[in-house]
Amino acid sequence: MAQLVLGLWAATAFFGAYMFSFTLGAARSRAEAEPGQLTSKLPPFATFVHPLFGLAGLALWIAYLAAGQQSLAWITLVVLIAGAGIGDVLLVKTLGSRKDAEHTVEDRIPTSAMAIHGILAVATIGAVLLVCLGVDSQEGDDDADFGKTMAPVVQPVQPVQPVQVAR
């Protein structure tokens, strides 16, 4: 399940970076805009903090995989949910700006990219929640308990007692 989370995270980040690329170089207001330059109505703070939460969550998830502390998985979940909340603000602003008469840079972001990014984000949050709840643990699965109970790779060798042969 941990590998599934990483895969979902990578796909979510790809679509997020794709959407973010549309907002690069946009002016924040009509007063700042040069002739022909599109403006953006997205809050700059949210545009910066949303991907920051995603990257922080990914770093925490990697720390969880390395250290195996269940508390890191729960902290990751909280960070992801906070980032998703900010993403919801960005979604509402983007969809709201499409109703305005003024053409903004958000109008160029494909709706399909927003939908895929959101679906992947929800799937990532769900997969992290399942790991937090221990749902991924299955008997006989090699990585089911990864990070929870790690046995030593080599078992210590017990000294052999010499055998005495009677003659």
TIRO-2110 file (N, C-alpha, C; in Angstrom, 1 decimal):
// TIRO-2110
0.8, -1.2, 0.0, N, 1, A
0.0, 0.0, 0.0, CA, 1, A
0.9, 1.3, 0.0, C, 1, A
2.0, 1.2, 0.6, N, 2, A
2.9, 2.3, 0.7, CA, 2, A
3.4, 2.8, -0.7, C, 2, A
3.6, 1.8, -1.6, N, 3, A
4.0, 2.1, -2.9, CA, 3, A
2.9, 2.7, -3.7, C, 3, A
1.7, 2.2, -3.4, N, 4, A
0.5, 2.8, -4.1, CA, 4, A
0.3, 4.3, -3.7, C, 4, A
0.6, 4.6, -2.5, N, 5, A
0.5, 6.0, -2.0, CA, 5, A
1.5, 6.8, -2.8, C, 5, A
2.7, 6.3, -2.9, N, 6, A
3.8, 7.1, -3.6, CA, 6, A
3.4, 7.3, -5.1, C, 6, A
2.8, 6.3, -5.7, N, 7, A
2.4, 6.4, -7.1, CA, 7, A
1.3, 7.4, -7.3, C, 7, A
0.3, 7.3, -6.4, N, 8, A
-0.8, 8.3, -6.4, CA, 8, A
-0.3, 9.7, -6.2, C, 8, A
0.6, 9.8, -5.3, N, 9, A
1.2, 11.1, -5.0, CA, 9, A
1.9, 11.7, -6.2, C, 9, A
2.7, 10.9, -6.9, N, 10, A
3.4, 11.3, -8.1, CA, 10, A
2.5, 11.8, -9.2, C, 10, A
1.4, 11.0, -9.4, N, 11, A
0.4, 11.4, -10.5, CA, 11, A
-0.3, 12.7, -10.1, C, 11, A
-0.6, 12.8, -8.8, N, 12, A
-1.3, 14.0, -8.3, CA, 12, A
-0.4, 15.2, -8.5, C, 12, A
0.8, 15.1, -8.2, N, 13, A
1.8, 16.2, -8.3, CA, 13, A
2.0, 16.5, -9.8, C, 13, A
2.0, 15.6, -10.7, N, 14, A
2.2, 15.8, -12.1, CA, 14, A
1.0, 16.7, -12.6, C, 14, A
-0.2, 16.4, -12.3, N, 15, A
-1.3, 17.2, -12.7, CA, 15, A
-1.4, 18.5, -12.0, C, 15, A
-0.9, 18.6, -10.8, N, 16, A
-0.8, 19.9, -10.1, CA, 16, A
0.2, 20.8, -10.7, C, 16, A
1.4, 20.2, -11.1, N, 17, A
2.4, 21.1, -11.7, CA, 17, A
1.9, 21.5, -13.1, C, 17, A
1.2, 20.7, -13.8, N, 18, A
0.6, 21.0, -15.1, CA, 18, A
-0.3, 22.2, -15.0, C, 18, A
-1.2, 22.2, -14.0, N, 19, A
-2.1, 23.3, -13.8, CA, 19, A
-1.4, 24.6, -13.3, C, 19, A
-0.4, 24.4, -12.4, N, 20, A
0.4, 25.5, -11.9, CA, 20, A
1.1, 26.2, -13.1, C, 20, A
1.5, 25.5, -14.1, N, 21, A
2.3, 26.1, -15.2, CA, 21, A
1.4, 27.1, -15.9, C, 21, A
0.1, 27.0, -15.9, N, 22, A
-0.7, 28.0, -16.5, CA, 22, A
-0.7, 29.4, -15.8, C, 22, A
-0.4, 29.3, -14.5, N, 23, A
-0.5, 30.6, -13.7, CA, 23, A
0.8, 31.3, -13.7, C, 23, A
1.9, 30.7, -14.1, N, 24, A
3.2, 31.3, -14.1, CA, 24, A
3.2, 32.5, -15.1, C, 24, A
3.7, 33.6, -14.6, N, 25, A
3.8, 34.8, -15.5, CA, 25, A
2.5, 35.6, -15.6, C, 25, A
1.5, 35.2, -14.8, N, 26, A
0.3, 36.0, -14.8, CA, 26, A
0.4, 37.2, -13.9, C, 26, A
-0.2, 38.3, -14.2, N, 27, A
-0.3, 39.5, -13.4, CA, 27, A
-1.3, 39.3, -12.3, C, 27, A
-1.2, 39.9, -11.2, N, 28, A
-2.1, 39.7, -10.1, CA, 28, A
-3.3, 40.7, -10.2, C, 28, A
-3.1, 41.8, -10.9, N, 29, A
-4.2, 42.7, -11.1, CA, 29, A
-4.1, 43.4, -12.4, C, 29, A
-5.2, 44.0, -12.9, N, 30, A
-5.2, 44.7, -14.2, CA, 30, A
-4.2, 45.9, -14.1, C, 30, A
-4.0, 46.5, -13.0, N, 31, A
-3.0, 47.6, -12.9, CA, 31, A
-1.6, 47.1, -13.2, C, 31, A
-1.3, 45.9, -12.7, N, 32, A
0.1, 45.4, -12.9, CA, 32, A
0.3, 44.8, -14.3, C, 32, A
-0.8, 44.4, -15.0, N, 33, A
-0.7, 43.7, -16.3, CA, 33, A
-0.2, 44.6, -17.4, C, 33, A
0.7, 44.0, -18.2, N, 34, A
1.1, 44.7, -19.4, CA, 34, A
0.1, 44.4, -20.5, C, 34, A
0.1, 45.2, -21.6, N, 35, A
-0.8, 44.9, -22.6, CA, 35, A
-0.7, 43.5, -23.1, C, 35, A
-1.9, 42.8, -23.2, N, 36, A
-2.0, 41.4, -23.7, CA, 36, A
-1.7, 40.4, -22.6, C, 36, A
-1.3, 40.8, -21.4, N, 37, A
-0.9, 39.8, -20.3, CA, 37, A
-2.2, 39.5, -19.6, C, 37, A
-2.5, 38.2, -19.3, N, 38, A
-3.6, 37.8, -18.6, CA, 38, A
-3.4, 38.0, -17.1, C, 38, A
-4.5, 38.2, -16.3, N, 39, A
-4.4, 38.4, -14.9, CA, 39, A
-4.9, 37.1, -14.2, C, 39, A
-4.7, 37.0, -12.9, N, 40, A
-5.1, 35.8, -12.2, CA, 40, A
-5.9, 36.3, -10.9, C, 40, A
-7.0, 35.7, -10.6, N, 41, A
-7.7, 36.0, -9.4, CA, 41, A
-7.4, 35.1, -8.3, C, 41, A
-6.5, 34.1, -8.5, N, 42, A
-6.2, 33.2, -7.4, CA, 42, A
-5.4, 33.9, -6.4, C, 42, A
-5.7, 33.6, -5.1, N, 43, A
-4.9, 34.2, -4.0, CA, 43, A
-3.5, 33.7, -4.1, C, 43, A
-2.5, 34.6, -4.1, N, 44, A
-1.1, 34.2, -4.2, CA, 44, A
-0.7, 33.3, -3.0, C, 44, A
-1.2, 33.6, -1.8, N, 45, A
-0.8, 32.8, -0.7, CA, 45, A
-1.3, 31.4, -0.8, C, 45, A
-2.5, 31.2, -1.3, N, 46, A
-3.0, 29.8, -1.5, CA, 46, A
-2.3, 29.1, -2.6, C, 46, A
-2.0, 29.9, -3.7, N, 47, A
-1.3, 29.3, -4.8, CA, 47, A
0.1, 28.8, -4.4, C, 47, A
0.7, 29.4, -3.4, N, 48, A
2.0, 29.0, -2.9, CA, 48, A
1.9, 27.9, -1.9, C, 48, A
1.0, 28.1, -0.9, N, 49, A
0.9, 27.1, 0.2, CA, 49, A
0.3, 25.8, -0.2, C, 49, A
-0.6, 25.7, -1.2, N, 50, A
-1.2, 24.4, -1.5, CA, 50, A
-0.1, 23.4, -2.0, C, 50, A
0.7, 23.8, -3.0, N, 51, A
1.8, 22.8, -3.3, CA, 51, A
2.8, 22.6, -2.2, C, 51, A
3.0, 23.6, -1.4, N, 52, A
3.9, 23.4, -0.2, CA, 52, A
3.4, 22.4, 0.7, C, 52, A
2.1, 22.3, 1.0, N, 53, A
1.6, 21.3, 1.8, CA, 53, A
1.7, 19.9, 1.2, C, 53, A
1.6, 19.9, -0.1, N, 54, A
1.7, 18.6, -0.8, CA, 54, A
3.2, 18.1, -0.7, C, 54, A
4.1, 19.0, -0.9, N, 55, A
5.5, 18.6, -0.8, CA, 55, A
5.9, 18.2, 0.7, C, 55, A
5.4, 19.0, 1.6, N, 56, A
5.6, 18.6, 3.1, CA, 56, A
5.0, 17.3, 3.4, C, 56, A
3.8, 17.0, 2.9, N, 57, A
3.2, 15.7, 3.2, CA, 57, A
4.0, 14.6, 2.6, C, 57, A
4.5, 14.8, 1.4, N, 58, A
5.4, 13.8, 0.7, CA, 58, A
6.6, 13.5, 1.5, C, 58, A
7.3, 14.6, 2.0, N, 59, A
8.5, 14.4, 2.9, CA, 59, A
8.1, 13.7, 4.2, C, 59, A
7.0, 14.0, 4.7, N, 60, A
6.6, 13.2, 6.0, CA, 60, A
6.3, 11.8, 5.6, C, 60, A
5.7, 11.5, 4.5, N, 61, A
5.4, 10.1, 4.1, CA, 61, A
6.7, 9.3, 3.9, C, 61, A
7.7, 9.9, 3.3, N, 62, A
9.0, 9.3, 3.1, CA, 62, A
9.7, 9.1, 4.4, C, 62, A
9.5, 10.0, 5.4, N, 63, A
10.0, 9.8, 6.7, CA, 63, A
9.3, 8.7, 7.4, C, 63, A
8.0, 8.6, 7.2, N, 64, A
7.3, 7.4, 7.8, CA, 64, A
7.8, 6.1, 7.2, C, 64, A
8.0, 6.1, 5.9, N, 65, A
8.6, 4.8, 5.3, CA, 65, A
10.0, 4.5, 5.9, C, 65, A
10.8, 5.5, 6.1, N, 66, A
12.1, 5.2, 6.6, CA, 66, A
12.1, 4.9, 8.1, C, 66, A
11.3, 5.6, 8.9, N, 67, A
11.4, 5.4, 10.3, CA, 67, A
10.4, 4.4, 10.8, C, 67, A
9.3, 4.3, 10.1, N, 68, A
8.2, 3.3, 10.5, CA, 68, A
7.4, 3.7, 11.7, C, 68, A
7.4, 5.0, 12.1, N, 69, A
6.6, 5.5, 13.2, CA, 69, A
5.2, 5.8, 12.7, C, 69, A
4.2, 5.2, 13.3, N, 70, A
2.9, 5.4, 12.9, CA, 70, A
2.4, 6.8, 13.0, C, 70, A
3.0, 7.5, 14.0, N, 71, A
2.6, 8.9, 14.2, CA, 71, A
2.9, 9.8, 13.0, C, 71, A
3.9, 9.5, 12.3, N, 72, A
4.3, 10.2, 11.1, CA, 72, A
3.2, 10.0, 10.0, C, 72, A
2.6, 8.9, 9.9, N, 73, A
1.6, 8.6, 8.9, CA, 73, A
0.3, 9.5, 9.3, C, 73, A
0.0, 9.6, 10.5, N, 74, A
-1.1, 10.4, 10.9, CA, 74, A
-0.9, 11.9, 10.7, C, 74, A
0.3, 12.3, 11.0, N, 75, A
0.7, 13.7, 10.7, CA, 75, A
0.6, 14.0, 9.2, C, 75, A
1.1, 13.0, 8.4, N, 76, A
0.9, 13.2, 7.0, CA, 76, A
-0.5, 13.4, 6.5, C, 76, A
-1.4, 12.6, 7.1, N, 77, A
-2.8, 12.7, 6.8, CA, 77, A
-3.4, 14.1, 7.1, C, 77, A
-3.0, 14.6, 8.3, N, 78, A
-3.4, 15.9, 8.7, CA, 78, A
-2.9, 17.0, 7.7, C, 78, A
-1.7, 16.9, 7.3, N, 79, A
-1.1, 17.8, 6.3, CA, 79, A
-1.8, 17.7, 5.0, C, 79, A
-2.1, 16.5, 4.6, N, 80, A
-2.8, 16.3, 3.3, CA, 80, A
-4.2, 16.9, 3.3, C, 80, A
-4.9, 16.7, 4.4, N, 81, A
-6.3, 17.3, 4.5, CA, 81, A
-6.2, 18.8, 4.5, C, 81, A
-5.2, 19.4, 5.2, N, 82, A
-5.1, 20.9, 5.2, CA, 82, A
-4.8, 21.4, 3.8, C, 82, A
-3.9, 20.7, 3.1, N, 83, A
-3.6, 21.1, 1.7, CA, 83, A
-4.8, 20.9, 0.8, C, 83, A
-5.6, 19.9, 1.0, N, 84, A
-6.8, 19.7, 0.2, CA, 84, A
-7.8, 20.8, 0.5, C, 84, A
-7.9, 21.3, 1.7, N, 85, A
-8.8, 22.4, 2.0, CA, 85, A
-8.4, 23.6, 1.2, C, 85, A
-7.1, 23.9, 1.2, N, 86, A
-6.6, 25.1, 0.4, CA, 86, A
-6.8, 24.8, -1.1, C, 86, A
-6.7, 23.6, -1.5, N, 87, A
-7.0, 23.2, -2.9, CA, 87, A
-8.4, 23.5, -3.3, C, 87, A
-9.3, 23.2, -2.3, N, 88, A
-10.7, 23.5, -2.6, CA, 88, A
-11.0, 25.0, -2.8, C, 88, A
-10.3, 25.8, -2.0, N, 89, A
-10.4, 27.3, -2.2, CA, 89, A
-10.0, 27.7, -3.6, C, 89, A
-8.8, 27.1, -4.0, N, 90, A
-8.4, 27.4, -5.4, CA, 90, A
-9.4, 26.9, -6.4, C, 90, A
-10.0, 25.8, -6.2, N, 91, A
-11.0, 25.3, -7.2, CA, 91, A
-12.2, 26.2, -7.3, C, 91, A
-12.7, 26.6, -6.1, N, 92, A
-13.8, 27.5, -6.1, CA, 92, A
-13.5, 28.8, -6.8, C, 92, A
-12.3, 29.4, -6.5, N, 93, A
-11.9, 30.6, -7.2, CA, 93, A
-11.8, 30.5, -8.7, C, 93, A
-11.2, 29.3, -9.1, N, 94, A
-11.0, 29.1, -10.5, CA, 94, A
-12.3, 28.9, -11.2, C, 94, A
-13.2, 28.1, -10.7, N, 95, A
-14.5, 28.0, -11.3, CA, 95, A
-15.4, 29.2, -11.3, C, 95, A
-15.2, 30.0, -10.2, N, 96, A
-15.9, 31.3, -10.1, CA, 96, A
-15.4, 32.3, -11.1, C, 96, A
-14.2, 32.3, -11.4, N, 97, A
-13.6, 33.3, -12.3, CA, 97, A
-14.1, 33.0, -13.7, C, 97, A
-14.5, 31.8, -14.0, N, 98, A
-14.9, 31.4, -15.4, CA, 98, A
-16.3, 32.0, -15.6, C, 98, A
-17.0, 32.4, -14.6, N, 99, A
-18.4, 33.0, -14.8, CA, 99, A
-18.3, 34.5, -15.0, C, 99, A
-17.1, 35.1, -14.7, N, 100, A
-17.0, 36.5, -14.8, CA, 100, A
-16.7, 36.8, -16.3, C, 100, A
-17.0, 38.1, -16.7, N, 101, A
-16.8, 38.5, -18.0, CA, 101, A
-15.3, 38.7, -18.3, C, 101, A
-14.6, 39.1, -17.3, N, 102, A
-13.1, 39.3, -17.5, CA, 102, A
-12.4, 37.9, -17.7, C, 102, A
-11.6, 37.9, -18.8, N, 103, A
-10.9, 36.7, -19.1, CA, 103, A
-9.6, 36.6, -18.2, C, 103, A
-9.4, 35.5, -17.5, N, 104, A
-8.3, 35.3, -16.6, CA, 104, A
-7.5, 34.1, -17.1, C, 104, A
-6.3, 34.0, -16.5, N, 105, A
-5.4, 32.8, -16.8, CA, 105, A
-6.0, 31.5, -16.3, C, 105, A
-6.9, 31.6, -15.3, N, 106, A
-7.6, 30.3, -14.8, CA, 106, A
-8.5, 29.7, -15.9, C, 106, A
-9.0, 30.6, -16.8, N, 107, A
-9.9, 30.1, -17.8, CA, 107, A
-9.2, 29.1, -18.8, C, 107, A
-7.9, 29.2, -18.8, N, 108, A
-7.1, 28.3, -19.7, CA, 108, A
-6.8, 26.9, -19.1, C, 108, A
-7.0, 26.8, -17.8, N, 109, A
-6.7, 25.5, -17.1, CA, 109, A
-7.8, 24.5, -17.5, C, 109, A
-7.4, 23.4, -18.1, N, 110, A
-8.4, 22.4, -18.5, CA, 110, A
-9.2, 21.9, -17.3, C, 110, A
-10.5, 21.8, -17.5, N, 111, A
-11.4, 21.3, -16.4, CA, 111, A
-11.0, 19.8, -16.1, C, 111, A
-10.7, 19.1, -17.2, N, 112, A
-10.3, 17.7, -17.0, CA, 112, A
-9.1, 17.5, -16.1, C, 112, A
-8.1, 18.4, -16.2, N, 113, A
-6.9, 18.4, -15.4, CA, 113, A
-7.3, 18.6, -13.9, C, 113, A
-8.2, 19.6, -13.7, N, 114, A
-8.6, 19.9, -12.3, CA, 114, A
-9.3, 18.6, -11.7, C, 114, A
-10.2, 18.0, -12.6, N, 115, A
-10.9, 16.8, -12.1, CA, 115, A
-10.0, 15.7, -11.8, C, 115, A
-9.0, 15.4, -12.6, N, 116, A
-8.1, 14.3, -12.4, CA, 116, A
-7.2, 14.6, -11.2, C, 116, A
-6.8, 15.8, -11.1, N, 117, A
-5.9, 16.2, -9.9, CA, 117, A
-6.7, 16.0, -8.6, C, 117, A
-8.0, 16.4, -8.6, N, 118, A
-8.8, 16.3, -7.4, CA, 118, A
-9.1, 14.8, -7.1, C, 118, A
-9.4, 14.0, -8.1, N, 119, A
-9.7, 12.6, -7.9, CA, 119, A
-8.5, 11.9, -7.3, C, 119, A
-7.3, 12.2, -7.9, N, 120, A
-6.1, 11.5, -7.4, CA, 120, A
-5.8, 12.0, -6.0, C, 120, A
-6.0, 13.2, -5.7, N, 121, A
-5.8, 13.7, -4.3, CA, 121, A
-6.7, 13.0, -3.3, C, 121, A
-7.9, 12.9, -3.7, N, 122, A
-8.8, 12.1, -2.8, CA, 122, A
-8.4, 10.7, -2.6, C, 122, A
-8.0, 10.1, -3.7, N, 123, A
-7.5, 8.7, -3.6, CA, 123, A
-6.2, 8.6, -2.8, C, 123, A
-5.3, 9.6, -2.9, N, 124, A
-4.1, 9.6, -2.0, CA, 124, A
-4.5, 9.7, -0.6, C, 124, A
-5.3, 10.6, -0.3, N, 125, A
-5.8, 10.8, 1.1, CA, 125, A
-6.4, 9.5, 1.7, C, 125, A
-7.2, 8.9, 0.8, N, 126, A
-7.9, 7.6, 1.3, CA, 126, A
-6.9, 6.5, 1.5, C, 126, A
-5.9, 6.4, 0.6, N, 127, A
-4.8, 5.4, 0.8, CA, 127, A
-4.0, 5.6, 2.0, C, 127, A
-3.7, 6.9, 2.3, N, 128, A
-2.9, 7.2, 3.5, CA, 128, A
-3.8, 6.9, 4.7, C, 128, A
-5.1, 7.2, 4.7, N, 129, A
-5.9, 6.9, 5.8, CA, 129, A
-6.0, 5.3, 6.0, C, 129, A
-6.0, 4.6, 5.0, N, 130, A
-6.0, 3.1, 5.1, CA, 130, A
-4.7, 2.6, 5.8, C, 130, A
-3.6, 3.2, 5.4, N, 131, A
-2.4, 2.8, 6.0, CA, 131, A
-2.4, 3.2, 7.5, C, 131, A
-2.9, 4.4, 7.8, N, 132, A
-3.0, 4.8, 9.2, CA, 132, A
-3.8, 3.9, 10.0, C, 132, A
-4.9, 3.4, 9.4, N, 133, A
-5.8, 2.5, 10.2, CA, 133, A
-5.3, 1.0, 10.1, C, 133, A
-4.2, 0.7, 9.4, N, 134, A
-3.7, -0.6, 9.4, CA, 134, A
-4.4, -1.5, 8.4, C, 134, A
-5.2, -1.0, 7.5, N, 135, A
-6.0, -1.9, 6.6, CA, 135, A
-5.1, -2.6, 5.7, C, 135, A
-3.9, -2.1, 5.4, N, 136, A
-3.1, -2.7, 4.4, CA, 136, A
-2.3, -3.9, 4.9, C, 136, A
-2.4, -4.2, 6.2, N, 137, A
-1.7, -5.3, 6.8, CA, 137, A
-2.4, -6.6, 6.5, C, 137, A
-1.7, -7.5, 5.8, N, 138, A
-2.3, -8.8, 5.5, CA, 138, A
-1.2, -9.8, 5.8, C, 138, A
-1.7, -10.9, 6.3, N, 139, A
-0.8, -12.0, 6.7, CA, 139, A
-0.1, -12.6, 5.4, C, 139, A
1.2, -12.7, 5.5, N, 140, A
1.9, -13.3, 4.4, CA, 140, A
2.4, -12.2, 3.4, C, 140, A
2.0, -11.0, 3.5, N, 141, A
2.4, -9.9, 2.6, CA, 141, A
3.8, -9.5, 3.0, C, 141, A
4.7, -9.5, 2.1, N, 142, A
6.1, -9.1, 2.5, CA, 142, A
6.3, -7.7, 3.1, C, 142, A
5.5, -6.7, 2.5, N, 143, A
5.7, -5.4, 3.0, CA, 143, A
4.5, -4.9, 3.8, C, 143, A
3.7, -5.8, 4.3, N, 144, A
2.5, -5.4, 5.0, CA, 144, A
2.8, -4.7, 6.3, C, 144, A
3.8, -5.1, 7.0, N, 145, A
4.2, -4.5, 8.2, CA, 145, A
5.4, -3.7, 8.1, C, 145, A
5.7, -3.2, 6.9, N, 146, A
6.9, -2.4, 6.7, CA, 146, A
6.8, -1.1, 7.6, C, 146, A
7.9, -1.0, 8.3, N, 147, A
8.0, 0.2, 9.2, CA, 147, A
7.4, -0.1, 10.6, C, 147, A
6.6, -1.1, 10.8, N, 148, A
6.0, -1.4, 12.1, CA, 148, A
6.9, -2.3, 12.9, C, 148, A
7.2, -3.5, 12.3, N, 149, A
8.0, -4.4, 13.0, CA, 149, A
9.1, -4.9, 12.0, C, 149, A
10.3, -4.4, 12.2, N, 150, A
11.3, -4.8, 11.3, CA, 150, A
12.3, -5.7, 12.0, C, 150, A
12.3, -7.0, 11.6, N, 151, A
13.2, -8.0, 12.2, CA, 151, A
14.6, -7.8, 11.6, C, 151, A
15.6, -8.2, 12.3, N, 152, A
16.9, -8.1, 11.8, CA, 152, A
17.1, -9.0, 10.6, C, 152, A
17.9, -8.5, 9.6, N, 153, A
18.1, -9.2, 8.4, CA, 153, A
18.8, -10.6, 8.7, C, 153, A
19.8, -10.5, 9.6, N, 154, A
20.5, -11.7, 9.9, CA, 154, A
20.3, -12.1, 11.3, C, 154, A
19.9, -13.3, 11.6, N, 155, A
19.6, -13.7, 12.9, CA, 155, A
21.0, -14.0, 13.6, C, 155, A
21.2, -13.7, 14.9, N, 156, A
22.4, -14.0, 15.6, CA, 156, A
22.6, -15.5, 15.6, C, 156, A
23.9, -15.8, 15.4, N, 157, A
24.2, -17.3, 15.5, CA, 157, A
24.5, -17.7, 16.9, C, 157, A
23.9, -18.8, 17.3, N, 158, A
24.2, -19.3, 18.7, CA, 158, A
25.5, -20.1, 18.6, C, 158, A
26.3, -19.9, 19.6, N, 159, A
27.6, -20.7, 19.6, CA, 159, A
27.3, -22.2, 19.7, C, 159, A
28.0, -23.0, 19.0, N, 160, A
27.9, -24.4, 19.0, CA, 160, A
28.7, -25.0, 20.2, C, 160, A
28.0, -25.8, 20.9, N, 161, A
28.7, -26.5, 22.0, CA, 161, A
29.5, -27.7, 21.4, C, 161, A
30.7, -27.9, 21.8, N, 162, A
31.5, -29.0, 21.3, CA, 162, A
30.9, -30.3, 21.8, C, 162, A
30.8, -31.3, 20.9, N, 163, A
30.3, -32.6, 21.2, CA, 163, A
31.4, -33.5, 21.6, C, 163, A
31.3, -34.1, 22.7, N, 164, A
32.4, -35.1, 23.1, CA, 164, A
32.0, -36.5, 22.7, C, 164, A
32.9, -37.1, 22.0, N, 165, A
32.6, -38.5, 21.6, CA, 165, A
33.3, -39.4, 22.6, C, 165, A
32.5, -40.4, 23.1, N, 166, A
33.0, -41.4, 24.0, CA, 166, A
33.8, -42.4, 23.2, C, 166, A
34.9, -42.9, 23.7, N, 167, A
35.7, -43.9, 23.0, CA, 167, A
35.8, -45.1, 23.8, C, 167, A
END
